[in-house]
Amino acid sequence: MLNRWTFMILMMPLMSIACAKTSPRMPALSQRDYQLRLQAKYQSMERPTEEHVLKFHTMISLTPLKQHRDDSSFVNIAFAETESHLNDQVVDIGLNAKWIEARVFEHGELLKLRYTEQLTQDNPYMDAVDILWMILFPNPPALEKGRERMAPRRYPLVKNAQGRAYTKSRATWNLLEQNSSAKISYQSDLDVYGAWRELSLSGEGKADGVVWIPLQGGLPNRHEGTLQRTICYDGSVSMCQEQQFQFLLEARP
């Protein structure tokens, strides 16, 4: 008959295997650092004939935190060295030294955002901030050269105590080149919906651009494009705003 100590010694390898199965796995995504340049043109809500131009440049760091059993990972997204100008005047758009977290699949699909309140709460420039998630996580489908493919996407835009909004993207993707990375173009129709304070929020628009994606998939090496949309607020009063964006996201070594 085995005594207690002999039994424990024999069971130690099995206990180690069990522990290995339940211990947290290392994130599949790796650290990525980017620089982003963005220009936004939009009408004044109070004076529709007045146009404003907002330009900003920021450094973005994506740091994986934890991988889940479904192979998605939480990623910390931190902003630094932000410089921004509205009509050539220095302004603070609420990005510098801020961070949020995103849950992302290894292939680059955005699942959810959290802690976004510090970026969007009472931020008059939140309409220029909310398209960042579409820029960082374009998530093109698997493609064959010469064959277009349509793939819908859904992105959170704003989520805070004042309201929340989302956009649906119906993009047509086309593989242009495939060398050290895949160069892919897209054209997309956008639908925006949600609520802000006591007003319902809706809108539509278009986006087109080019992304350079690692051959194994994942987050982009480069993403440049344009986006135009009309956002409308309806309630006791109704108002709409035209918005145009140009952007360039580049990975840093």
C-alpha positions in Angstrom: 0.0 0.0 0.0 1.3 3.5 -0.9 1.8 5.9 2.0 0.7 9.5 1.7 4.2 10.9 0.8 4.8 8.2 -2.0 1.4 9.1 -3.4 2.2 12.8 -3.4 5.5 12.3 -5.2 3.8 10.1 -7.9 1.1 12.7 -8.4 3.4 15.8 -8.8 3.9 15.5 -12.6 0.1 15.3 -13.1 -0.4 18.3 -10.8 2.2 20.3 -12.9 0.3 19.4 -16.1 -3.0 20.6 -14.6 -1.5 23.8 -13.4 0.0 24.5 -16.8 -3.4 24.1 -18.4 -5.1 26.6 -16.1 -2.3 29.2 -15.9 -2.7 32.4 -18.0 -1.2 32.2 -21.5 1.2 34.7 -23.0 -0.6 37.2 -25.3 -0.4 36.2 -29.0 -0.3 39.9 -30.1 3.0 41.7 -29.8 3.8 45.3 -28.8 3.1 47.7 -31.6 4.0 51.4 -31.8 2.5 53.9 -34.3 2.4 57.5 -35.3 -0.9 58.9 -36.5 -1.5 62.1 -38.5 -5.2 63.1 -38.9 -7.0 66.1 -40.4 -10.7 66.7 -39.8 -12.9 69.3 -41.5 -16.4 69.9 -40.2 -19.1 72.5 -40.0 -20.0 74.6 -37.0 -23.2 73.4 -35.4 -24.2 77.0 -34.5 -23.1 78.5 -37.9 -23.4 75.8 -40.7 -21.6 78.0 -43.2 -18.5 78.1 -40.9 -15.9 75.4 -41.5 -13.3 74.3 -38.9 -10.1 72.4 -39.6 -8.6 70.3 -36.8 -5.2 68.7 -37.3 -3.4 66.5 -34.8 -0.4 64.2 -34.6 0.0 61.6 -31.9 2.1 58.5 -30.9 0.2 55.4 -30.1 1.5 52.3 -28.2 -0.4 49.0 -28.2 0.7 46.7 -25.4 -0.9 43.2 -25.0 -2.1 42.5 -21.4 -3.7 39.1 -21.2 -4.9 36.4 -23.6 -8.2 34.7 -23.2 -9.3 31.1 -24.0 -10.9 32.3 -27.3 -7.4 33.6 -28.4 -8.5 37.3 -28.0 -6.3 39.6 -26.0 -6.8 42.7 -23.9 -4.5 45.5 -25.3 -3.6 48.7 -23.6 -3.7 51.6 -26.1 -1.8 54.6 -24.9 -1.4 58.1 -26.5 1.7 60.4 -26.1 3.3 63.4 -27.7 0.0 64.7 -29.0 0.1 68.0 -30.9 -3.2 69.4 -32.1 -4.4 72.6 -33.8 -7.9 74.0 -34.5 -7.8 76.6 -37.3 -4.1 77.0 -36.6 -4.6 77.6 -32.9 -3.2 75.2 -30.4 -5.9 73.1 -28.6 -6.1 70.1 -26.3 -8.2 67.3 -27.8 -7.9 65.1 -24.7 -5.6 62.4 -26.0 -2.2 63.2 -24.5 -1.0 60.8 -21.7 -4.4 59.0 -21.8 -5.1 55.3 -22.4 -7.9 52.8 -22.9 -8.1 49.1 -23.3 -9.4 47.0 -26.2 -10.2 43.4 -26.6 -8.9 42.2 -29.9 -8.4 38.9 -31.8 -5.0 38.0 -33.0 -6.1 38.6 -36.6 -7.0 42.2 -35.8 -10.7 42.1 -35.1 -11.9 44.6 -32.5 -14.4 43.1 -30.0 -14.9 45.8 -27.4 -13.4 48.9 -25.8 -13.3 49.8 -22.1 -12.3 52.9 -20.1 -13.1 55.2 -23.1 -14.9 57.7 -20.8 -11.6 59.6 -20.1 -11.3 60.3 -23.9 -14.9 61.1 -24.8 -16.6 62.5 -21.6 -17.2 66.2 -22.1 -14.7 66.2 -25.0 -15.8 68.7 -27.7 -13.4 66.9 -30.1 -14.8 63.4 -29.6 -16.0 63.2 -33.2 -12.3 63.4 -34.3 -11.3 60.7 -31.8 -14.0 58.1 -32.4 -12.8 57.0 -35.8 -9.4 56.0 -34.3 -10.7 52.4 -33.8 -11.5 52.0 -37.5 -8.0 53.2 -38.3 -6.2 50.9 -35.9 -8.3 47.8 -36.5 -9.2 47.7 -40.2 -9.4 43.8 -40.1 -9.5 42.9 -43.8 -10.8 39.4 -44.7 -8.7 36.7 -46.4 -8.3 37.6 -50.0 -7.1 36.2 -53.4 -5.4 38.6 -55.8 -7.8 39.9 -58.5 -11.0 38.9 -56.5 -12.9 41.4 -54.5 -14.6 40.5 -51.3 -17.2 42.2 -49.2 -17.0 42.0 -45.4 -19.2 43.9 -42.9 -17.7 45.3 -39.7 -19.1 47.0 -36.6 -17.2 49.5 -34.5 -17.9 51.2 -31.2 -17.5 55.0 -31.5 -18.5 56.6 -28.2 -19.5 55.1 -24.9 -19.8 57.3 -21.8 -22.4 58.7 -19.3 -23.7 61.0 -22.0 -24.5 58.3 -24.5 -23.1 55.7 -26.9 -22.7 55.3 -30.7 -21.6 52.7 -33.2 -20.9 52.5 -36.8 -21.5 49.6 -39.3 -19.1 49.3 -42.2 -19.9 47.4 -45.4 -16.5 47.3 -47.1 -15.4 45.9 -50.4 -11.7 44.7 -50.2 -9.2 44.1 -53.0 -5.7 42.6 -52.7 -3.4 44.8 -54.7 0.1 43.4 -54.0 1.6 40.7 -51.9 5.4 41.0 -51.1 6.8 41.4 -47.6 3.2 42.5 -46.6 -0.2 42.5 -48.2 -1.3 45.8 -49.8 -5.1 45.9 -49.7 -7.5 48.6 -50.8 -11.1 49.1 -49.6 -14.3 51.1 -50.2 -16.9 51.2 -47.5 -20.4 52.5 -46.9 -21.0 53.6 -43.3 -24.1 53.7 -41.1 -23.9 55.5 -37.7 -26.5 55.0 -34.9 -26.8 55.7 -31.2 -27.8 58.3 -28.7 -26.3 61.4 -27.1 -27.9 62.9 -24.0 -31.6 63.3 -24.9 -31.0 63.1 -28.6 -31.0 60.2 -31.0 -27.9 60.0 -33.2 -27.8 58.7 -36.8 -25.6 59.2 -39.9 -24.1 57.7 -43.0 -21.0 58.1 -45.0 -18.2 56.6 -47.0 -14.6 55.6 -46.4 -11.8 54.5 -48.7 -8.2 53.7 -48.2 -5.3 51.3 -48.4 -3.8 49.1 -45.7 -0.6 47.2 -45.5 -1.0 44.1 -43.4 1.6 41.4 -42.3 1.2 38.3 -44.5 0.2 36.3 -41.4 -2.6 38.9 -40.7 -3.0 41.1 -37.6 -2.6 44.8 -37.0 -1.6 47.0 -39.9 1.9 48.2 -40.7 0.4 51.2 -42.5 -3.1 52.6 -43.1 -4.0 55.7 -45.1 -7.4 56.9 -46.3 -10.3 59.3 -46.2 -13.7 59.2 -44.5 -16.7 61.4 -45.1 -19.9 61.2 -43.1 -23.0 63.2 -42.0 -24.0 63.0 -38.4 -27.5 64.0 -37.3 -28.9 64.6 -33.8 -32.7 64.5 -33.5 -34.9 65.3 -30.5 -36.5 68.5 -29.4 -34.2 70.1 -31.9 -32.6 68.6 -35.0 -29.1 69.3 -36.4 -26.7 67.7 -38.8 -23.0 68.1 -39.4 -20.8 67.2 -42.3 -17.4 65.7 -41.4 -14.4 64.9 -43.6 -11.2 63.1 -42.5 -7.8 62.3 -43.9 -5.4 60.1 -42.0 -2.1 58.3 -42.1 -1.1 55.6 -39.6 2.4 54.2 -39.7 4.1 51.6 -37.6 7.3 52.7 -35.8 10.4 50.5 -35.6 
